[in-house]
Amino acid sequence: MPSPQPGELSPSQGLEVIDAVASFGAPVPVLVFTGGDPLRRPDLFELLAHARERSVPFAVAPAVTDLLDARALERLSTSGASSISLSLDGALSATHDGIRGAEGSFDRTMGAVRELAARGARVQVNSVVMPRNLTELPKLFQLVRGSGASVWEVFFLVRTGRGAVVEDLPPDTWEEAAHFLLEASRYGTTVRAIEAPIVRRLLLTRDRDPVSSSPEKRALVRQLHELLGPPPGEVALRPSGTLDGDGTLFVAHDGSLQPGGLLPHSLGRLPGDDMVKVYRHHPLLRAIRERRLHGPCGYCSYRTVCGGSRARAFTATEDPLGTDPACLYGSTALPPLSSWSA
C-alpha cells in the first residue's frame, strides 16, 4: 500500500498516543513503532523525540525499503530507541526475497543490520516461522548470531492479514520448532518467541510428559548442534511472558485499541477512550489475564504459564478466549488435561 489507509492518526493524535502511554505511570510500557513501515510517516522522528521527552521507552521496526537509507539509519541509531528491529525470514536470499516478494531484500536487510550494529544500536532480527522456511531455522539463527544483532524474535505464524494465504504447520511441527527455540536460547543470543506461549509450557514439561521426547532426537536441534557445537549455557527463555491483552496492547493505524497486532478485536478507540482504563478494566482483557479461557486451553493445567496464543485462537475459532490450535494438548489424540498436574 503506497498511501496511508483512511483514518490514519494525525501527527497531533500520534503525540496524544504517546502521552496516553506515559500516563500508565511507572514502569512505563515500551512503545513499539511498527507498520507497515513507520518511515512512511513524515512525522516519525518528531514522534520519537516526543516519546523521549516524555520518558517513554520505545523501539522501532522499519521496513527495508529505499526509505531506509544511510540518513535514516543514522537518525534511527541516534534516536534513543531501545532497539531497532528488522525482518529476516530466511537463511538464503531466495527464501527471504521470495517470502517478501522483493528481489535484493535479503542483501539490503543484512546490510542494514550490520550498519546499525556498527553504529552502536541494539538490533533485533524478527523472523516468522512458516513451512517455507522451517528447515532453515538453524542456519538462520547462525546468520543472526554473526550479524551483530543481539536479539532474535521468532513469530509463530498466525494466519491473518497477509499470513492468511500461508499454509499452516501442524501441532507436532510447532512443538518441534518450540523445542528448537529453547535449545537456541542456550547459545548466548537473546531469543524470544512470539505467539508461541507453548514454549513456556515446554520449559516445565519437555522432560516428563508424553508429548515431549529428548530434544537431541529432534531434527532442528540436531542441525543446530552440528552448526554451532554443544550449547554452552542453560535455557535462557523465561518461564513467564506476555499474551495478547496480558502485557500487550495494540494501537492500530486508526486508533483502534486491540489486544494485539494480530488479534483485530476492537476494545475501544483513540482519541476518545482512556487507554489505561481500557487495558486495566476491559472485560475481555481481564478474562485473558485471569485465564478464563474456553475448551482445552480453559482447563489445561499449564494455562497460567502458557494460556495459548489468543490471536491464533481468534483466527481459528473467532473466539479470543478459545483454544490455540497449534498446541498438541488441544488434540483429541491426547488424554484430557483435567487429570494432569503442573
Backbone torsions as a table, in degrees:
resi	resn	phi	psi	omega
1	MET	NA	111.0	-177.6
2	PRO	-77.8	-15.9	-177.2
3	SER	-121.8	155.3	178.4
4	PRO	-61.9	149.6	173.9
5	GLN	-72.0	152.1	178.4
6	PRO	-57.1	139.2	176.6
7	GLY	86.9	6.9	-179.8
8	GLU	-58.4	140.1	-179.3
9	LEU	-56.3	136.6	179.3
10	SER	-74.4	167.9	176.2
11	PRO	-54.8	-43.0	-179.8
12	SER	-67.5	-36.8	177.3
13	GLN	-68.6	-33.6	175.1
14	GLY	-61.4	-41.1	176.4
15	LEU	-62.7	-37.2	179.2
16	GLU	-65.9	-34.8	176.1
17	VAL	-60.9	-43.8	179.6
18	ILE	-62.9	-41.7	178.0
19	ASP	-62.8	-37.0	179.1
20	ALA	-65.4	-39.6	177.5
21	VAL	-63.8	-42.5	179.1
22	ALA	-61.3	-29.1	-176.6
23	SER	-71.4	-9.0	174.3
24	PHE	-62.8	-26.8	-176.2
25	GLY	80.1	-179.6	-176.2
26	ALA	-73.9	137.4	-7.3
27	PRO	-77.6	130.9	-178.7
28	VAL	-69.5	131.7	179.7
29	PRO	-62.0	154.8	173.3
30	VAL	-78.1	131.0	178.9
31	LEU	-101.5	123.0	-179.4
32	VAL	-105.9	122.2	175.7
33	PHE	-91.4	112.1	-174.9
34	THR	-134.3	-165.1	-174.9
35	GLY	-162.6	-142.9	5.1
36	GLY	46.9	-145.1	-178.2
37	ASP	-129.8	109.2	179.8
38	PRO	-61.4	-23.6	177.9
39	LEU	-66.8	-13.7	175.3
40	ARG	-70.1	-20.3	177.7
41	ARG	-82.2	119.4	-179.9
42	PRO	-65.0	-16.6	-179.1
43	ASP	-99.1	13.5	-174.0
44	LEU	-54.9	-50.0	-173.8
45	PHE	-72.1	-23.7	170.8
46	GLU	-68.6	-38.6	176.7
47	LEU	-64.7	-43.0	179.3
48	LEU	-63.1	-40.5	179.3
49	ALA	-64.2	-38.8	179.4
50	HIS	-66.9	-39.7	176.8
51	ALA	-60.6	-42.5	179.1
52	ARG	-63.7	-41.7	179.5
53	GLU	-64.3	-33.3	-179.7
54	ARG	-88.9	6.9	-179.9
55	SER	58.6	36.4	174.5
56	VAL	-96.1	113.5	177.7
57	PRO	-65.2	141.8	-175.4
58	PHE	-144.8	155.9	173.9
59	ALA	-129.0	160.1	-177.6
60	VAL	-131.6	137.8	179.8
61	ALA	-123.8	79.6	-179.0
62	PRO	-76.4	153.8	171.9
63	ALA	-83.6	153.7	178.2
64	VAL	-88.9	93.1	177.5
65	THR	-132.7	-174.3	177.8
66	ASP	-63.6	-20.3	177.9
67	LEU	-69.2	-23.4	-179.8
68	LEU	-86.9	65.8	-178.6
69	ASP	-93.2	-173.9	-176.5
70	ALA	-59.9	-38.9	179.7
71	ARG	-65.1	-43.5	179.3
72	ALA	-65.9	-39.1	178.0
73	LEU	-62.2	-40.5	178.2
74	GLU	-64.8	-45.4	-178.5
75	ARG	-66.4	-38.0	178.4
76	LEU	-66.3	-42.3	-175.9
77	SER	-69.1	-20.2	179.6
78	THR	-109.9	12.5	-174.8
79	SER	-79.7	-16.5	-174.0
80	GLY	93.3	8.8	179.6
81	ALA	-64.1	138.7	176.8
82	SER	-70.8	-26.8	173.6
83	SER	-160.8	156.2	175.0
84	ILE	-125.5	123.1	-174.1
85	SER	-113.4	139.8	177.8
86	LEU	-127.3	147.6	-176.4
87	SER	-91.6	133.6	175.9
88	LEU	-139.9	114.1	-171.0
89	ASP	-112.9	16.8	176.1
90	GLY	-164.2	151.3	175.6
91	ALA	-81.4	-14.1	179.9
92	LEU	-116.5	146.8	-179.8
93	SER	-61.9	-36.1	-179.2
94	ALA	-63.2	-37.7	-179.6
95	THR	-70.1	-52.9	-177.6
96	HIS	-63.3	-48.2	-178.4
97	ASP	-62.9	-36.0	178.5
98	GLY	-66.2	-42.4	178.7
99	ILE	-66.2	-41.4	-177.5
100	ARG	-79.8	-18.7	-178.5
101	GLY	69.4	29.6	-177.4
102	ALA	-144.1	108.8	179.4
103	GLU	-65.0	135.4	-179.2
104	GLY	89.6	-4.6	-177.9
105	SER	-63.6	-38.1	-179.3
106	PHE	-58.7	-50.8	-177.5
107	ASP	-64.6	-40.1	179.4
108	ARG	-66.2	-37.6	179.5
109	THR	-66.2	-47.5	179.4
110	MET	-61.7	-39.5	177.7
111	GLY	-62.6	-41.3	180.0
112	ALA	-67.6	-40.8	177.8
113	VAL	-59.1	-48.5	-177.7
114	ARG	-66.4	-38.3	179.9
115	GLU	-65.6	-44.7	179.0
116	LEU	-64.1	-42.5	178.9
117	ALA	-63.0	-39.6	179.5
118	ALA	-66.0	-28.1	178.4
119	ARG	-83.3	0.8	177.1
120	GLY	91.2	6.4	178.6
121	ALA	-76.4	150.8	173.3
122	ARG	-85.8	112.3	-171.7
123	VAL	-103.7	136.6	176.1
124	GLN	-119.6	135.4	175.2
125	VAL	-104.2	128.0	178.0
126	ASN	-104.9	134.0	178.1
127	SER	-135.0	142.6	176.0
128	VAL	-105.7	127.8	177.9
129	VAL	-82.8	130.2	178.3
130	MET	-153.5	167.7	-178.3
131	PRO	-55.1	-32.6	-174.3
132	ARG	-68.8	-25.5	-177.0
133	ASN	-123.5	5.7	-173.8
134	LEU	-53.7	-48.9	-175.1
135	THR	-71.6	-12.8	179.3
136	GLU	-89.5	-2.7	-173.9
137	LEU	-55.7	-45.0	178.8
138	PRO	-60.3	-44.1	178.9
139	LYS	-68.8	-32.9	176.7
140	LEU	-65.1	-42.3	177.3
141	PHE	-63.3	-41.7	177.3
142	GLN	-60.1	-41.0	179.0
143	LEU	-64.6	-43.6	179.5
144	VAL	-61.7	-43.6	-178.9
145	ARG	-60.5	-34.0	-177.5
146	GLY	-91.0	1.8	-173.0
147	SER	-91.9	-14.1	-173.0
148	GLY	100.9	-7.6	176.6
149	ALA	-71.5	147.5	-179.2
150	SER	-105.8	-13.6	-177.7
151	VAL	-134.9	138.0	171.5
152	TRP	-118.2	114.1	-179.1
153	GLU	-107.5	118.3	-171.9
154	VAL	-111.3	121.5	-178.7
155	PHE	-98.1	128.0	169.9
156	PHE	-81.2	127.2	-173.6
157	LEU	-52.1	133.2	167.7
158	VAL	-116.9	124.2	-171.5
159	ARG	-82.4	73.6	176.7
160	THR	-139.0	161.9	-177.5
161	GLY	58.1	-135.1	178.8
162	ARG	-64.5	-23.6	-179.7
163	GLY	-76.6	-5.7	-177.0
164	ALA	-65.2	-24.6	-178.0
165	VAL	-93.0	-1.3	-178.1
166	VAL	-88.4	135.2	177.8
167	GLU	-62.5	139.1	-179.8
168	ASP	-85.8	165.9	175.5
169	LEU	-102.1	147.0	177.2
170	PRO	-73.3	160.5	-176.0
171	PRO	-56.0	-38.7	-178.2
172	ASP	-66.9	-29.5	177.7
173	THR	-74.9	-39.0	173.1
174	TRP	-58.3	-39.6	179.4
175	GLU	-61.2	-42.4	179.2
176	GLU	-64.9	-41.7	178.3
177	ALA	-62.5	-36.9	178.5
178	ALA	-66.8	-41.4	174.9
179	HIS	-59.1	-41.7	179.6
180	PHE	-60.1	-43.4	-179.1
181	LEU	-64.9	-38.8	175.7
182	LEU	-58.8	-44.0	-178.8
183	GLU	-69.5	-39.1	179.2
184	ALA	-61.7	-31.9	-178.5
185	SER	-67.8	-8.4	-179.1
186	ARG	-85.1	-0.8	-174.3
187	TYR	-102.0	10.6	172.6
188	GLY	97.4	-19.7	175.7
189	THR	-85.7	136.0	177.6
190	THR	-65.6	124.6	179.0
191	VAL	-117.6	131.3	176.6
192	ARG	-124.3	144.1	179.1
193	ALA	-114.2	123.7	-176.5
194	ILE	-111.7	137.6	-173.0
195	GLU	54.7	33.7	-179.6
196	ALA	-140.3	55.5	-179.4
197	PRO	-65.8	-13.0	175.7
198	ILE	-60.1	-21.9	176.2
199	VAL	-57.7	-39.7	-178.7
200	ARG	-70.3	-33.7	174.8
201	ARG	-65.6	-39.2	-179.7
202	LEU	-64.6	-29.1	176.5
203	LEU	-56.9	-31.7	-178.9
204	LEU	-93.2	-26.2	-166.0
205	THR	-115.2	-12.8	-167.4
206	ARG	-65.5	-20.0	179.9
207	ASP	-99.0	-2.8	-171.6
208	ARG	-147.9	18.6	175.3
209	ASP	-128.1	164.2	-173.5
210	PRO	-70.2	-12.4	-179.9
211	VAL	-78.3	-38.3	-168.8
212	SER	-102.5	136.8	174.0
213	SER	-114.1	-178.4	-178.0
214	SER	-59.4	130.5	-179.8
215	PRO	-57.2	-31.3	-177.5
216	GLU	-64.7	-15.7	-179.5
217	LYS	-88.3	-0.8	-174.9
218	ARG	-97.2	137.6	-171.2
219	ALA	-61.2	-45.2	-178.3
220	LEU	-64.7	-38.5	178.9
221	VAL	-68.3	-40.6	177.7
222	ARG	-60.0	-44.5	-180.0
223	GLN	-64.1	-38.3	177.7
224	LEU	-60.7	-46.0	179.4
225	HIS	-63.8	-37.6	179.2
226	GLU	-65.5	-35.7	-178.5
227	LEU	-77.4	-41.1	-169.7
228	LEU	-115.1	-4.2	-177.1
229	GLY	80.7	-177.4	-179.5
230	PRO	-61.4	139.3	-179.9
231	PRO	-66.2	134.1	-175.0
232	PRO	-82.9	-14.8	-174.6
233	GLY	-128.4	-173.2	177.4
234	GLU	-90.4	166.3	176.9
235	VAL	-58.5	128.1	-174.6
236	ALA	-107.5	-5.3	174.9
237	LEU	-65.5	140.5	-173.8
238	ARG	-82.6	148.9	179.0
239	PRO	-78.1	-1.3	176.6
240	SER	-131.6	157.8	-178.8
241	GLY	-172.2	-160.7	-176.1
242	THR	-108.7	160.0	166.9
243	LEU	-126.2	165.4	170.7
244	ASP	-55.5	123.1	-179.5
245	GLY	85.8	-8.3	178.3
246	ASP	-125.2	84.6	-175.6
247	GLY	100.9	-8.3	178.2
248	THR	-135.8	152.3	172.6
249	LEU	-148.7	139.1	-175.8
250	PHE	-114.0	135.0	174.2
251	VAL	-109.9	113.4	-178.5
252	ALA	-75.1	174.3	-175.3
253	HIS	-57.9	-28.9	-177.2
254	ASP	-100.2	11.1	179.4
255	GLY	89.9	-1.8	177.8
256	SER	-62.7	131.7	177.9
257	LEU	-93.3	128.3	-176.4
258	GLN	-135.2	157.0	179.6
259	PRO	-60.5	-32.1	-179.8
260	GLY	-163.0	167.4	-176.7
261	GLY	-67.1	-18.2	179.8
262	LEU	-111.1	12.9	-179.6
263	LEU	-125.6	84.3	-173.0
264	PRO	-77.8	63.4	177.9
265	HIS	-116.1	110.7	-172.3
266	SER	-73.4	133.0	178.5
267	LEU	-108.1	-14.2	-175.7
268	GLY	164.1	-168.5	-176.7
269	ARG	-152.9	143.6	171.7
270	LEU	-106.6	144.9	-8.3
271	PRO	-75.2	160.4	179.4
272	GLY	131.1	-64.0	-179.5
273	ASP	-84.4	153.7	178.7
274	ASP	-85.6	113.4	-176.3
275	MET	-58.0	-42.9	-177.8
276	VAL	-64.3	-44.5	179.6
277	LYS	-65.0	-41.2	178.2
278	VAL	-59.3	-48.7	-177.9
279	TYR	-63.2	-43.0	-172.7
280	ARG	-80.8	-26.9	-168.9
281	HIS	-124.8	-7.5	-178.9
282	HIS	-60.4	133.1	-176.3
283	PRO	-56.4	-38.7	-179.6
284	LEU	-65.0	-45.1	-177.9
285	LEU	-67.8	-34.8	176.4
286	ARG	-66.5	-37.9	178.1
287	ALA	-65.3	-40.1	177.8
288	ILE	-63.3	-46.7	-176.7
289	ARG	-67.6	-29.7	177.7
290	GLU	-89.3	1.1	177.8
291	ARG	58.7	38.7	173.0
292	ARG	-85.6	73.7	-171.9
293	LEU	-101.7	170.4	-176.5
294	HIS	-111.4	153.4	177.7
295	GLY	70.3	-157.3	-178.5
296	PRO	-53.9	-36.7	178.4
297	CYS	-61.9	-27.2	-177.7
298	GLY	-76.8	-26.5	179.7
299	TYR	-116.4	8.2	177.4
300	CYS	-64.9	137.0	179.9
301	SER	-64.9	-17.8	-177.0
302	TYR	-105.6	17.2	-175.2
303	ARG	-64.2	-28.4	-178.4
304	THR	-74.1	-32.4	178.6
305	VAL	-90.3	-22.7	-178.0
306	CYS	-112.3	-84.4	-179.9
307	GLY	90.8	-6.3	178.1
308	GLY	69.2	153.2	176.6
309	SER	-69.4	118.1	179.0
310	ARG	-71.1	-32.7	178.6
311	ALA	-68.1	-42.3	-179.3
312	ARG	-69.1	-37.7	176.3
313	ALA	-61.8	-42.4	-179.2
314	PHE	-65.9	-40.9	179.6
315	THR	-63.8	-37.8	-176.2
316	ALA	-81.8	-33.5	-169.9
317	THR	-123.2	-7.3	-172.1
318	GLU	61.6	20.7	178.7
319	ASP	-125.8	109.9	-179.2
320	PRO	-66.3	-10.7	176.1
321	LEU	-103.7	9.6	-176.5
322	GLY	-77.1	-170.8	-176.2
323	THR	-92.8	138.7	178.3
324	ASP	-72.7	114.4	-177.5
325	PRO	-71.5	-8.7	179.1
326	ALA	-79.7	-10.8	-174.3
327	CYS	-93.1	130.4	176.9
328	LEU	-60.9	-27.0	-176.8
329	TYR	-71.6	-12.2	174.2
330	GLY	-91.0	2.9	-176.4
331	SER	-85.0	145.7	177.1
332	THR	-72.1	-8.2	178.9
333	ALA	-75.7	-11.7	-177.6
334	LEU	-109.5	154.7	179.0
335	PRO	-67.9	156.9	177.4
336	PRO	-55.8	144.2	-175.5
337	LEU	-85.8	-8.5	-176.7
338	SER	-62.0	-22.7	-180.0
339	SER	-94.7	-1.8	-178.7
340	TRP	-90.1	158.3	177.9
341	SER	-133.1	147.4	178.2
342	ALA	-85.8	NA	NA
